[in-house]
């Protein structure tokens, strides 16, 4: 009833493996509450942590203990009374620092309490010795002065202090017995923890095998999912191809309808074609006649050109003859004129 919590935090609790003294054994399945308690009656400090109904830490802090930071989030201390080493894993470095600072503060307070207790024990021992010496002389000094009366009063006070010291010794013996019982409970809890650890190891092995099996199953399912995705992709491509073929089929059907419509007018076109063919043959015959006429006209033109060239030659020779005749006529005229003048 005299214990009160003075600091509380949460951490994962570990204990050193008692067989190897090297490996850490989890004492809690998850982060649990770890508290500093101060006992006003005994003037002592303890670190206590409970996981459910199980006490996993019950460590009385002494001045000789040391809290050591082994990493940014992990610290440990050795408890010689519990014959073990406790380890705490925190979620942050700040929590570890606060816990370490509180450990140092509580350790200093425990040292001061021990020093005061030793001073009281020494004072009580000295007073008891003085009381035993003075007790033999009480009868001889029954009629002594005021100084002896004061000494007797102090002797009575020392007797009272001695009685209180004896009561404290009994109290310490009771505390020692309580600690032994607590140690026995902790030993039993440690054995239960070892048994639980073996069970956890077996469960861990089973879980690991199950995990491997599930991983293999997951790999198979992922492979099947990949195959399904590939099938979906192929189906999508086939759907697109089917849509393209359907579109082409509709186009072909449209073309077929157009051809059918065109086939309905083929007889008319054929009759028109025959009519055009007849006209074409008539036109070819007319063209042939015209070509014959053109050839005959060309022949006539050639003959006319030939006659024209011949006429030109004849006309030229005639003109030359005419010129010579004209010259002769002029000569004859000049001769006549000369003859006339001579006459």
C-alpha positions, 0 to 999 in steps of 0.5 A, a space after each residue: 500500500 505504501 508503493 506509488 508509481 513515479 514514472 511509467 513507459 511502454 517497452 518490449 521486455 527481454 531477459 538473458 537466456 540463463 543457459 547461454 548468458 548471451 541470447 535474449 529471450 522475449 518476456 512479453 509478446 508485445 510492448 507492456 507497461 514498465 513503471 518505477 515504484 517508490 516504497 515510502 515505508 521501506 524507502 526503496 525503489 523498484 522496476 515492475 512490469 506485468 503482462 496480464 496476470 504474470 509479473 515479468 519484471 520485479 527488480 529492486 534498484 540498488 546503488 550498484 546497478 548500472 543501466 547501459 544503452 546498447 543501441 539507439 532504442 535498447 537498454 539493459 541492466 543486471 539484477 544480482 538478486 534476481 540472477 538475471 539481466 533485463 533488456 528493454 526495447 523502446 519505440 524511440 530513442 527519446 523514450 530510452 533516454 528518459 528511462 535511462 535518466 530516471 534510472 540514474 535519478 532513482 539509483 542516486 536516491 537509493 544510494 542516499 537512502 542507503 547512506 542514511 540507513 547506515 548512519 542510523 545503524 551506526 548511531 544506534 550501535 554507539 548509543 547501545 554501547 554507551 547504554 551498556 556502560 552506563 547501566 552498570 553505574 546507574 546504582 552508583 550514581 543515583 545521588 549524582 548531580 544534574 549532568 548525570 540526570 541529563 546523561 540518564 535521559 540520553 541513555 533512555 533515548 538510546 534504549 528507545 533507538 535500540 528498540 527501534 533498531 531491533 524492530 527495523 532488523 525484524 522488518 528487514 528480515 521480513 523484507 528478506 523473506 518477502 524477497 526470497 518468496 518473490 525470487 522463488 515466484 520469479 524462478 517459477 515464472 522464469 521456468 514457465 517462461 522457458 516452457 512457454 519459449 519452447 512452445 513458442 519455438 515449436 509454434 514458430 516452426 509450425 508457423 514458419 512451415 505454414 508461411 513457406 507453404 502459403 508463400 508457395 501457394 501465393 507464388 502458384 496463385 500469382 502464376 495463375 493470375 499472370 496466366 489469367 491476365 495473359 488469357 484476358 489479354 488474348 481474349 481482348 485481342 480476339 474481341 478486337 479482331 472479331 469486331 474488326 471482322 464484323 465491321 469488314 463483314 458489314 462492309 462486304 455485305 454493303 458492297 454485295 447489296 450494291 453489286 446486287 443492285 447493279 446486277 439488276 441494271 446489267 441487262 439494261 446496260 447490256 442493251 445500251 451497250 449493244 445499241 452503242 456498239 451498233 452505233 460505234 460500228 456505223 460510226 466506224 463504217 462512216 469513218 472508213 468512208 470518210 477516210 477513203 474520201 480523205 485519201 482520194 481528196 489527198 490524191 486530188 490535192 497532190 495531183 492539183 499541186 503537181 499540175 500547179 507546179 507544172 503550170 508554174 513552170 510552163 508559165 515561167 517559160 512562157 513569160 521568159 519567151 514573152 519577155 524575149 518577144 517583148 524585147 524583140 518587139 522593142 528592138 523592132 520598134 526602135 528599128 522602125 523608129 530609126 528607119 522612120 527618122 532616116 526617111 
